[in-house]
């Protein structure tokens, strides 16, 4: 079992950031696995080699609606709204979690109060988990948008604190 270096263990903020970041990355893997399972179940493959292996090229679904925002697609055989939702949930995670990883890592170097930093990381993590659940289970509005907005608050806070700390050096 690999243990963090003693010096890294002393930075409680960074260790908290590492914990919540790892939870978020694992959540992204779960969404990717769910998406793959739905592709198999619905026979809607993004790659021709996958379609050939699973029944033929008729299951190769290249459609711009699959790449766009989540919505029901009417009149398009083989495109299922749940697959769209899961792909969009995964894309939305990348658009939001990757910036959090950058901001959180830099913010951890600013030596913030550990309790305040932990609150930032916790709020973002819970917001993203609720957002994904709302996406995949079609929870009533405004659950998803509230979860998204709440998760953005700590990111904006960290970004502002980073800018304030870096302002003297620009």
C-alpha positions in Angstrom: 0.0 0.0 0.0 1.5 3.3 -1.1 1.5 6.0 1.6 1.6 9.7 1.0 4.8 11.4 1.9 4.9 12.8 5.5 5.1 16.3 4.1 2.0 15.9 2.0 0.2 14.5 5.0 0.9 17.7 6.9 -1.1 19.7 4.3 -4.6 18.9 5.6 -6.2 21.1 2.9 -4.5 19.2 0.1 -5.4 15.8 1.7 -9.1 17.0 1.9 -8.9 18.1 -1.7 -7.4 14.8 -2.7 -10.2 12.9 -0.9 -13.1 14.8 -2.6 -11.4 14.9 -6.0 -11.0 11.1 -5.9 -14.7 10.7 -5.0 -15.6 12.9 -8.0 -13.3 11.0 -10.4 -14.8 7.7 -9.2 -18.3 9.2 -9.8 -17.2 10.0 -13.4 -16.1 6.4 -13.9 -19.5 5.2 -12.6 -21.3 7.5 -15.1 -19.0 6.2 -17.9 -19.8 2.6 -17.0 -23.5 3.3 -16.9 -23.3 4.9 -20.3 -21.5 1.9 -21.7 -24.2 -0.4 -20.2 -27.0 1.6 -21.7 -25.2 1.6 -25.1 -25.1 -2.2 -24.9 -28.7 -2.5 -23.8 -30.0 -0.1 -26.4 -27.6 -1.2 -29.1 -26.5 2.4 -29.9 -22.8 2.4 -30.5 -20.6 5.4 -31.3 -17.9 3.3 -33.0 -18.4 1.1 -36.1 -16.1 -1.7 -34.6 -18.3 -1.8 -31.5 -21.5 -2.0 -33.7 -20.0 -4.8 -35.8 -19.1 -6.8 -32.7 -22.6 -6.3 -31.3 -24.9 -7.1 -34.3 -23.9 -5.0 -37.2 -23.4 -1.5 -38.6 -27.1 -0.8 -38.3 -26.3 -0.2 -34.6 -23.7 2.4 -35.4 -25.4 5.6 -34.4 -23.7 8.7 -35.5 -26.2 11.5 -34.8 -25.6 15.1 -33.8 -28.4 14.9 -31.3 -26.4 12.4 -29.3 -23.7 15.0 -28.9 -26.0 17.8 -28.0 -27.8 18.6 -24.8 -30.1 16.2 -23.1 -33.5 16.1 -24.6 -36.0 13.6 -25.9 -35.3 12.8 -29.6 -38.6 12.2 -31.5 -38.6 10.2 -34.7 -35.0 9.0 -34.6 -34.8 5.2 -34.3 -32.2 3.9 -32.0 -31.6 7.1 -30.1 -32.9 6.9 -26.6 -33.2 9.9 -24.3 -31.6 8.0 -21.4 -28.4 7.5 -23.4 -28.4 11.2 -24.3 -28.8 12.1 -20.6 -25.9 9.8 -19.5 -23.6 11.1 -22.2 -24.5 14.7 -21.4 -24.0 14.0 -17.6 -20.5 12.7 -18.4 -19.7 15.7 -20.6 -21.1 18.0 -18.0 -18.9 16.4 -15.4 -15.8 17.0 -17.6 -16.8 20.6 -18.1 -17.2 21.2 -14.3 -15.0 18.7 -12.5 -11.8 19.4 -14.5 -11.8 23.1 -13.6 -12.5 22.2 -10.0 -9.5 20.0 -10.0 -7.3 22.9 -11.2 -8.8 25.5 -8.9 -8.8 23.2 -5.9 -5.1 22.2 -6.4 -4.1 25.9 -6.7 -6.4 26.9 -3.8 -4.8 24.2 -1.6 -1.4 25.9 -2.1 -2.7 29.2 -0.8 -2.8 27.8 2.8 -6.5 28.4 3.4 -8.2 27.5 6.7 -8.6 23.7 6.6 -12.3 23.8 7.8 -13.2 26.5 5.2 -11.4 24.6 2.4 -13.1 21.4 3.4 -16.5 23.1 3.2 -15.6 24.3 -0.3 -14.6 20.8 -1.5 -17.6 19.1 0.2 -20.2 21.5 -1.3 -18.8 21.0 -4.7 -18.7 17.3 -4.4 -22.2 17.0 -3.0 -23.5 19.4 -5.7 -22.0 17.3 -8.5 -23.3 14.1 -7.1 -26.9 15.5 -6.7 -26.6 17.0 -10.2 -25.7 13.6 -11.7 -28.5 11.8 -9.8 -31.0 14.5 -11.0 -29.8 14.0 -14.6 -30.0 10.2 -14.6 -33.2 9.8 -12.6 -35.0 12.8 -14.2 -35.7 14.5 -11.0 -38.1 17.4 -11.2 -36.9 20.9 -11.9 -35.2 22.8 -10.5 -33.2 20.0 -8.7 -30.5 19.8 -11.4 -30.0 23.5 -11.9 -30.0 24.2 -8.1 -27.3 21.4 -7.7 -25.3 22.9 -10.5 -25.5 26.4 -9.1 -24.6 25.4 -5.6 -21.6 23.5 -6.9 -20.4 26.6 -8.8 -20.3 28.7 -5.6 -17.1 27.2 -4.1 -15.5 27.3 -7.6 -16.1 31.0 -7.9 -14.9 31.5 -4.3 -11.7 29.6 -4.9 -11.1 31.4 -8.2 -11.6 34.8 -6.6 -9.2 33.9 -3.8 -6.6 32.6 -6.3 -6.9 35.9 -8.3 -6.6 38.0 -5.1 -3.5 36.1 -4.1 -1.9 36.3 -7.6 -2.8 40.0 -8.3 0.4 41.4 -6.8 2.4 39.3 -9.2 0.8 40.1 -12.5 
